[in-house]
Amino acid sequence: MGFSIALIVFSLLLMLLVLMHKGKGGGLSDMFGGGMQSSVGGSSVAERNLDRITVVVGVLWIVCIVVLGILMKTNS
């Protein structure tokens, strides 16, 4: 039960983190005006940290899915 709740929390957090990323252009973000801003410099510290946090949450999300799969297989 705990891994199911963790999977829901990580799923919601992952959606929020992905939506917080700045649009890089050429995708759906252009449709909503995200691609109009030009980035003159490189990535800021906040963007790099957001990338790192997103990767960590994504890895935890995958781990939860694998653990839930193993638990479901052993309980059957």
N, C-alpha and C positions, 0 to 999 in steps of 0.2 A: 504493500500500500504506500509505503514511504517513497519508493522509486517512482510510482505513478504521479504522486504529488510533485516530486522534484522535476519530473519530465514536463509537467504542465507549467511549472514556474520557469524552468529554463526555456521552454518554448515561447512563453510570453516575453521574457527578457530578451531572447534572441530577436524576436520580431521588433521590439522597441529599439534595440541597438542597431539593427540593419536600417530601420527607418531614420535613425539619427545621422547616418552617414551622409556626407555631402555628395551630391550627384557629380559624376565625372564627365557627363555629357555622352551623347550618342545612345542613350537608353530611354527608358520611360520617364526619367527625371526631366528630360527636355520638354515633355508634354506639359508638365506643371511649372515650368519656368526655372527649374534647377540648373539647367545647362547654360543659362544666360550669363552667369557670373564667371569671369575668367580668373583662373588661379595663376598669378604671376610667379609666386615662389613655390617652394616645395611644400610638403605636408607640415602642418603645425604640430606642436607637441600634443595638443588635445586630440587631433585626428589620429596620430600614431597610437596614443593610449587607447582611443576608442577602437582602433583596429585590433590591438592586443586583447582588449577585454572581450571583443566579439569573437575572436578566435578561441579564447579560453572557454567562454560560455558555449560555443559550438562544440568543442571537444567534450565538455561535460554533458551536453545534450546527447551526443553520440554514445558516450559511456552509459548513460541511463537507458538508452534504447537497447544496447547490447545486454546489460544486466537484466532488464525486464524480459528480454527474449530468452535468456538462460533460465531465469526463474520460471517462466511460463513452460519451458520445455521440461524442466525437472519436476514440476508440479503435475504434469499430465500423465 
